[in-house]
Amino acid sequence: MKTFNLVIVLSLVIFSCVPAKKYNDLVAREKQCSLDLEKYKSSSLEFEGKFKDVETLYEVAKKDIAALVIDTTELGSKLRLLKIQYENILEENDLLQVKFDKFRLSGAKETAGLQSDLEAKNLELQRKEDALATLESELATKSRLLVEREQRVNELEELIQRKDEAVNTLKNKVANALKGFENKGLTVVQKNGKIYVSLEAKLLFNSGSTVVEEGGKKALIDLAKVLETEKEVEIIVEGHTDTDKFNSPNIPKNNWELSVLRSTAVVEIMTANSKVNPAQLMAAGRSEYIPVDTKDKAKNRRIEIIISPNLNELFEIIKR
């Protein structure tokens, strides 16, 4: 009987130690996730801001080109008009010169008048020549600026087109890799220049759990295998929950922690089973605050993997 009691006591001691260790590990993990969340939220906001800046600058550049085209057209019209006026003055000047020569000896008064007219026409001719030279210089400057702006916009358009084509190609690769999970709570869409892979929680986790199930692991590994060769993208893994309150004395304690821990669990599986560069990955928890369907809570309980192209090359063109 004493031996039996001793076994029971030892069993209680052993089993009481296991939860405490797990709790401490989870607490440390939660703290690290919180730090990572702040960093990745900031990085995500900065990236979205930069992308919007690129779009704004692109629209401004197009408007500048339209204005330059109008200016160039107006300057061309003025230049042609001045040339006509200049040629007319030359003709008048020649006629006056002929008259002056003809009547030079007809009297001092008439000669003086003709001389005055001739000088006035010469002055006007000089002013027209100066104005013509100024307009030609301004037209040359505007034309050069127009060429430079057009070249810059063409570079931006070409680069944006290449980025869009690359994103579309990658989206097709991702969709093909995950084709076996269609109609199982997985969708792949392309919008705003990014790829959104959405996996409903039922595909990955049991209720309230942060451990990815085997079926969900396969989808994540297949996706990671596609992304491991994509060195010019950023990958944000976002955890989302529904609005049902989640209160527990253990970890996770609430929807915030649940969303964060689920996103980090997904990141760990992707990095452990592929050659995806961890520096390209971000893990974030969005809790219940970005629902996709107010009538279907199951769709709000999800993991979203957002794949964004690297825009550094675009920013270099804009800085020039």
C-alpha positions as CSV (number, residue, x, y, z in Angstrom):
1,M,0.0,0.0,0.0
2,K,2.8,2.4,0.8
3,T,4.5,1.7,-2.5
4,F,1.3,2.4,-4.3
5,N,0.9,5.8,-2.6
6,L,4.5,6.7,-3.4
7,V,3.8,6.0,-7.1
8,I,0.8,8.2,-7.1
9,V,2.7,11.1,-5.5
10,L,5.6,10.8,-8.0
11,S,3.1,10.8,-10.8
12,L,1.5,14.0,-9.6
13,V,4.8,15.7,-9.3
14,I,5.9,14.7,-12.8
15,F,2.6,15.8,-14.4
16,S,2.6,19.1,-12.6
17,C,6.0,20.0,-14.0
18,V,5.0,19.5,-17.7
19,P,2.3,22.2,-17.9
20,A,4.5,24.7,-16.1
21,K,7.3,24.2,-18.6
22,K,4.9,24.5,-21.5
23,Y,3.4,27.6,-20.0
24,N,6.8,29.3,-19.7
25,D,7.7,28.4,-23.3
26,L,4.4,29.8,-24.5
27,V,4.8,33.0,-22.5
28,A,8.3,33.5,-24.1
29,R,6.9,32.8,-27.5
30,E,4.0,35.3,-26.9
31,K,6.5,38.1,-26.0
32,Q,8.6,37.4,-29.0
33,C,5.5,37.4,-31.2
34,S,4.3,40.7,-29.8
35,L,7.7,42.3,-30.6
36,D,7.6,40.8,-34.1
37,L,4.1,42.0,-34.6
38,E,5.0,45.6,-33.9
39,K,7.9,45.4,-36.3
40,Y,5.9,43.7,-39.1
41,K,2.9,46.0,-38.7
42,S,5.2,49.0,-39.1
43,S,7.0,47.3,-42.1
44,S,3.6,46.5,-43.7
45,L,2.3,50.0,-43.3
46,E,5.5,51.5,-44.7
47,F,5.4,49.1,-47.7
48,E,1.8,50.0,-48.4
49,G,2.6,53.7,-48.1
50,K,5.5,53.4,-50.5
51,F,3.3,51.6,-53.0
52,K,0.7,54.3,-52.9
53,D,3.5,56.9,-53.3
54,V,4.7,55.1,-56.4
55,E,1.1,55.2,-57.9
56,T,0.7,58.9,-57.0
57,L,4.1,59.9,-58.5
58,Y,3.2,57.9,-61.6
59,E,-0.1,59.8,-62.1
60,V,1.7,63.2,-61.5
61,A,4.3,62.3,-64.1
62,K,1.6,61.5,-66.6
63,K,-0.2,64.8,-65.9
64,D,3.2,66.7,-66.3
65,I,3.7,65.1,-69.7
66,A,0.2,66.1,-70.9
67,A,0.9,69.7,-69.8
68,L,4.3,69.6,-71.6
69,V,2.6,68.4,-74.8
70,I,0.2,71.3,-74.6
71,D,3.0,73.8,-73.9
72,T,5.1,72.4,-76.8
73,T,2.2,72.7,-79.2
74,E,1.5,76.3,-78.2
75,L,5.2,77.3,-78.5
76,G,5.3,75.7,-81.9
77,S,2.4,77.8,-83.0
78,K,4.0,81.0,-81.7
79,L,7.3,80.1,-83.4
80,R,5.6,79.6,-86.8
81,L,3.7,82.9,-86.4
82,L,6.9,84.8,-85.5
83,K,8.6,83.4,-88.5
84,I,5.8,84.6,-90.8
85,Q,6.0,88.1,-89.1
86,Y,9.7,88.1,-89.4
87,E,9.6,87.3,-93.2
88,N,6.9,90.1,-93.7
89,I,9.1,92.6,-91.9
90,L,12.1,91.6,-94.1
91,E,10.0,92.2,-97.2
92,E,8.8,95.6,-95.9
93,N,12.4,96.4,-95.0
94,D,13.5,95.6,-98.6
95,L,10.7,97.8,-100.0
96,L,11.7,100.7,-97.7
97,Q,15.3,100.3,-98.7
98,V,14.3,100.5,-102.4
99,K,12.2,103.6,-101.7
100,F,15.0,105.1,-99.7
101,D,17.4,104.6,-102.5
102,K,14.9,106.0,-105.1
103,F,14.0,109.1,-103.2
104,R,17.3,109.7,-101.5
105,L,17.9,112.8,-103.5
106,S,14.3,114.1,-103.6
107,G,14.7,116.1,-100.5
108,A,16.1,116.1,-97.0
109,K,12.8,116.0,-95.3
110,E,11.4,113.0,-97.1
111,T,14.8,111.3,-96.8
112,A,14.8,111.9,-93.1
113,G,11.3,110.4,-92.8
114,L,12.2,107.4,-94.8
115,Q,15.4,107.0,-92.7
116,S,13.3,107.1,-89.5
117,D,10.9,104.5,-90.8
118,L,13.8,102.3,-91.8
119,E,15.4,102.5,-88.4
120,A,12.0,101.8,-86.7
121,K,11.5,98.8,-88.9
122,N,15.1,97.6,-88.1
123,L,14.4,98.0,-84.4
124,E,11.2,96.0,-84.7
125,L,13.0,93.4,-86.8
126,Q,15.6,93.1,-84.0
127,R,12.9,92.7,-81.4
128,K,11.2,90.0,-83.4
129,E,14.6,88.2,-83.9
130,D,15.2,88.4,-80.1
131,A,11.7,87.1,-79.4
132,L,12.2,84.4,-82.0
133,A,15.5,83.3,-80.4
134,T,13.9,83.2,-76.9
135,L,11.0,81.1,-78.1
136,E,13.3,78.7,-79.9
137,S,15.4,78.3,-76.8
138,E,12.3,77.8,-74.6
139,L,10.9,75.3,-77.1
140,A,14.1,73.4,-77.1
141,T,14.1,73.2,-73.3
142,K,10.5,72.1,-73.2
143,S,11.1,69.5,-75.9
144,R,14.1,68.1,-74.0
145,L,12.1,68.1,-70.7
146,L,9.3,66.3,-72.5
147,V,11.6,63.6,-73.8
148,E,13.1,63.1,-70.4
149,R,9.7,62.9,-68.7
150,E,8.4,60.5,-71.4
151,Q,11.4,58.3,-71.0
152,R,11.0,58.2,-67.2
153,V,7.3,57.4,-67.4
154,N,8.0,54.7,-70.1
155,E,10.6,53.2,-67.7
156,L,8.0,53.2,-64.9
157,E,5.3,51.7,-67.1
158,E,7.6,49.0,-68.4
159,L,8.8,48.1,-64.8
160,I,5.2,48.1,-63.5
161,Q,4.1,45.9,-66.4
162,R,7.0,43.5,-65.6
163,K,6.1,43.5,-62.0
164,D,2.4,42.8,-62.8
165,E,3.4,40.0,-65.2
166,A,5.7,38.5,-62.6
167,V,3.0,38.7,-60.0
168,N,0.4,37.1,-62.4
169,T,2.9,34.3,-63.3
170,L,3.6,33.6,-59.6
171,K,-0.2,33.7,-58.8
172,N,-0.7,31.0,-61.4
173,K,2.1,28.9,-60.0
174,V,0.7,29.2,-56.5
175,A,-2.8,28.4,-57.7
176,N,-1.6,25.3,-59.6
177,A,0.5,24.1,-56.6
178,L,-2.6,24.4,-54.3
179,K,-5.1,23.1,-56.8
180,G,-5.8,20.0,-54.7
181,F,-7.2,22.2,-51.9
182,E,-9.9,23.9,-54.0
183,N,-13.3,23.8,-52.3
184,K,-11.6,23.0,-49.0
185,G,-11.4,26.5,-47.6
186,L,-8.4,27.8,-49.7
187,T,-8.5,30.6,-52.2
188,V,-5.9,32.4,-54.3
189,V,-6.6,35.9,-55.6
190,Q,-4.6,38.8,-57.1
191,K,-5.4,42.4,-56.2
192,N,-3.6,45.7,-55.7
193,G,-0.4,44.2,-57.2
194,K,-0.3,41.5,-54.5
195,I,-1.2,37.8,-54.2
196,Y,-3.6,36.8,-51.3
197,V,-3.6,33.2,-50.3
198,S,-6.5,32.7,-47.8
199,L,-6.8,29.5,-45.8
200,E,-9.8,29.0,-43.6
201,A,-8.9,27.9,-40.0
202,K,-10.8,24.6,-40.4
203,L,-8.1,23.6,-43.0
204,L,-5.3,24.2,-40.5
205,F,-6.4,24.2,-36.9
206,N,-8.7,22.5,-34.5
207,S,-11.0,24.9,-32.5
208,G,-8.9,27.2,-30.2
209,S,-5.7,25.4,-31.2
210,T,-2.4,26.9,-32.5
211,V,-1.1,23.5,-33.8
212,V,-1.4,23.0,-37.5
213,E,-3.1,19.8,-38.5
214,E,-1.5,17.4,-41.0
215,G,-3.8,18.3,-43.9
216,G,-3.1,21.9,-43.5
217,K,0.7,21.3,-43.3
218,K,0.7,19.8,-46.8
219,A,-0.9,23.0,-48.2
220,L,1.6,25.2,-46.4
221,I,4.6,23.1,-47.5
222,D,3.4,23.1,-51.1
223,L,3.1,26.8,-51.0
224,A,6.5,27.3,-49.4
225,K,8.1,25.1,-52.1
226,V,6.8,27.5,-54.8
227,L,8.0,30.6,-52.9
228,E,11.5,29.4,-52.0
229,T,12.8,30.4,-55.4
230,E,11.1,33.8,-55.3
231,K,13.8,36.1,-53.9
232,E,12.2,39.4,-54.9
233,V,9.0,39.1,-52.8
234,E,7.9,39.8,-49.2
235,I,5.6,37.4,-47.5
236,I,3.2,38.5,-44.7
237,V,1.4,35.8,-42.8
238,E,-1.6,37.2,-41.0
239,G,-3.8,35.4,-38.4
240,H,-7.5,36.3,-38.2
241,T,-10.2,35.2,-35.8
242,D,-14.0,35.7,-35.6
243,T,-15.7,37.9,-33.0
244,D,-16.5,35.2,-30.5
245,K,-14.8,36.0,-27.3
246,F,-11.9,33.8,-26.4
247,N,-11.0,33.9,-22.7
248,S,-8.7,31.4,-21.1
249,P,-6.3,31.4,-18.1
250,N,-3.8,29.6,-20.3
251,I,-2.0,30.6,-23.5
252,P,-3.6,31.8,-25.8
253,K,-5.7,33.9,-23.5
254,N,-7.7,35.8,-26.1
255,N,-8.2,36.4,-29.9
256,W,-5.1,38.6,-30.2
257,E,-2.8,35.9,-28.9
258,L,-4.6,33.2,-30.8
259,S,-4.2,35.0,-34.1
260,V,-0.5,35.8,-33.4
261,L,0.4,32.3,-32.4
262,R,-1.4,30.8,-35.4
263,S,0.5,33.0,-37.8
264,T,3.9,32.1,-36.2
265,A,3.0,28.4,-36.3
266,V,2.4,28.8,-40.1
267,V,5.8,30.6,-40.5
268,E,7.6,27.9,-38.6
269,I,6.2,25.2,-40.8
270,M,7.1,27.1,-44.0
271,T,10.7,27.8,-43.0
272,A,11.2,24.3,-41.5
273,N,10.1,22.5,-44.7
274,S,11.5,24.7,-47.5
275,K,14.4,27.0,-48.4
276,V,12.3,30.2,-48.1
277,N,14.5,33.0,-46.7
278,P,13.2,33.8,-43.2
279,A,14.1,37.5,-43.8
280,Q,11.3,37.6,-46.5
281,L,8.7,36.4,-43.9
282,M,6.6,38.5,-41.5
283,A,4.1,37.0,-38.9
284,A,1.3,39.2,-37.7
285,G,-2.0,38.8,-35.7
286,R,-5.0,40.8,-36.7
287,S,-7.5,39.3,-34.2
288,E,-11.2,39.8,-35.1
289,Y,-10.9,43.3,-36.7
290,I,-10.6,42.6,-40.4
291,P,-13.6,40.3,-41.2
292,V,-14.3,39.3,-44.8
293,D,-17.9,38.1,-44.2
294,T,-20.1,39.5,-41.5
295,K,-22.6,36.6,-42.0
296,D,-20.2,33.7,-42.0
297,K,-17.9,33.6,-39.1
298,A,-16.1,30.5,-40.4
299,K,-14.6,32.6,-43.3
300,N,-13.3,35.2,-40.8
301,R,-11.3,32.5,-39.0
302,R,-8.5,32.3,-41.4
303,I,-4.8,32.6,-42.2
304,E,-3.9,35.1,-45.0
305,I,-0.6,34.8,-46.7
306,I,0.1,38.1,-48.6
307,I,2.8,37.9,-51.3
308,S,4.1,41.4,-52.3
309,P,6.7,42.3,-55.0
310,N,9.8,44.2,-54.1
311,L,9.5,47.8,-55.3
312,N,13.1,49.0,-54.7
313,E,13.7,49.2,-58.5
314,L,10.7,51.5,-58.9
315,F,11.9,53.7,-56.0
316,E,15.3,54.1,-57.7
317,I,13.7,55.4,-60.9
318,I,11.6,57.9,-58.9
319,K,14.6,59.2,-57.1
320,R,16.4,60.2,-60.3
